[in-house]
Amino acid sequence: MITVLVIVVIVLGLSALLYSGRGRARGSGGRRLKRQFGPEYDRVVADHDGDVRAAEQELDERVRRHGSLRERPLSPSARAQYVAEWAALQERFVASPHEAVTEADELPARLARDRGFPGAERFEEQWAALSVHHAYFVEGYRDVHTAARGRSGTEEMREAMVEARGLFEALAGEPPVATGGRRLASLGGRGSAAPSPQ
């Protein structure tokens, strides 16, 4: 009888140890995903109605599919062309906000494709890949994509353009102008910039 009790206690102890080890491993994976995805982590958890495990599975799947992607470099002339196009569409925003927002949706999509990401014809796939490599800036791209296809007001379109600029600059090889969803004061980027994520 004592032998059976000792065996039961050992089995229960090993089970508890194994279970707590899995919890710690999952917890460290969650911290890694939070660091990697920043505000995108919270958005995905919210999309899964607070189900952290489902959200982390989705983010892990994105990393599995797109983590090995290596961004192709831009030639100096291609970079200069993209920068000039972005500056021109910012200027057009005052006279024609919706046209500028539509171009602000298309320009980062082309730039992402040229850098080696999936093409814009598969927006969700392109967006998922960008979220793995530029997580702190993808929400602005989603906002401008939504604004280009919806009925957003001028202020919402302006904010979407400001946010999309962070991703554009990250892809163009310039230092990003904002992180973590913070807004800049103007389209020209003369507002206060947050420090780059660590």
N, C-alpha and C positions, 0 to 999 in steps of 0.2 A: 504494500500500500504506500509506504513512504517513497519507494522507487518511482511509482506512478506519479505521485505529487511532485517529486523533484523534476521528472521529465516534463510535466505540464508547466511548471514554473520556468524551466529553461526555454521551452518552446515559446511561451508567452513573452519572455524577456527578449528572445531573439526576434520575434515578430515586432515587438515595440521598437527595438533598435533599428530594424530594417525599415519600418514605416517612417520613423523620424529621420532617418538618413535620406529617404526619398523626398520628404518634405523640404529638407535643407537644400537638396540638389535642385528641386523645383524652384525654391525661393531664390537661390543664387541665379538661376536662369531668368527669373522674373526681374531681378535687379539689373541683369545684363541687358535684357530687352528694354527696360525703362530707360536706361542710360542711352542705348542705341537709338531708340525711337522717340524719346522725349515726349512732346505733346501728342504725337501720333499714337503712342501707347495708350494714353488716356482716352483718345477718341475711339480707338478700336475696342477698348473695354466697354465704353458707353454704347457702341454699336451692338455689342453682345449682351446688352442689358446687365452689365456688371459681372458677367461670367468671365472671370480672370483666366481660367484654364482655357476656355474656347478662344479668347483673345490672344493668349500667348501661343496657342497652336497655330492661329492664323499668321501671327508675326514670325514664328519659327518657319512656317512654310514659305513666307516671302524671302526670308534669309536663305533658306535651302535653294529656292529657285533663282534668286538674283544676287546672292552674296558674292559669288565668284566673278560677277561681271566687272570688267576692267574698262574704265572710261577711256575712250580714245582722245588723244590730244587734239586741240584745234590749231590750225595754222594761224600765225599772226594776222594774215589778211582775212581769214574767215572770222576770227574773233572781232576784228575791227568792223567788219560788215555787220555782224550781229549787234554790236554795241551801237552802231549808227542807226540801225533799224529800231532798236529799243528807244533810243533818244527821240527819233522821229515820231514814234507812236505815242510817246508821252506828251509831246507837243500837240499832237492831234486830239488828245483827250479833251481839251477845253472846248473845241469846236464840235467834236463828234465823239462823245463818250462811248457809245455802244460800238462804233466802228473800231475805236482804239482798244476796247476790251476784247473784241473778237480777235484782233491782231495779237493782243497780249496773251491770248489763249494759244494761238497758232505758233507764235515765235518760239516760246520755250519748248513746245512739242517738237519743232524742227531741230532746234538746238540739241535737245535730249537725244533725238535719233542720230544726229551727226556725232554725238559723243559716245554712241554705242548702246543706248537704251532701246527697248522695243519702240516701234513706230506709233504715231499718234492715232492711227486707225484702230488700235487696241488701247484706248485710253486707260482702262482699269489696269491692264497689264503694265503699261508704261508707268502709270502712277505708282503701282506697287513696287516696281523696280526702283523708281526714284525715291520712294519712302525708305528703302533699305540704305541708300547711299547719301541722301540729303533730307533726312527725316524732319529736321527743324524748319524746312522751307516748303514742304509739299502742300501744306494746308492752303497756302496762298494760291498755288497752282489749281487746286480743286475749286477754290472760291472764284477764281477768274474763269475757269471752265464753266462753272455753274452760271455766273453772271453773263457770260457770252451767249448762253442758251436760254436764259430766263428773262424775267421782267424786273430786273433790279433797278433801284433808284440810282441817281448819280452818285450819291455818297457811298452806297454799297459798291458801286463799280470802281470808284476812286480807291476805296480801301482794298478791294481785291487786286487792283493794279499795284498798289504799294506792296502788298504781301507777295504777289507773284514776282516782284523785282528781286526779292531775296533768292529765290530759286534761279532766276535768270542769271544773276551775278555769280552764284555758286557754279552754275554750268559753264558760264563764259570765262571762268577763271579769275573773276574779281573777288575781293573780299565781300562776303555777304553784308547787307545793310541792317538786318534785323534777325533776331532769333526768338524762338518760343512764342510766336504769334504776336509779338509786340508791334505796334503800329508806328510808322514814321510820320512826321508832321506834314510832309509834302511829297508829291510825286517825284520831285527832284532829289529827294533823299537828304534834304538839309536838316531833317529832324535828328533827334538824338538816337544813335545806334546802340543796340545792346552788344555786349561783347560776344565774340564767337564762342560756340559751345565747346566744352572740353571733351 
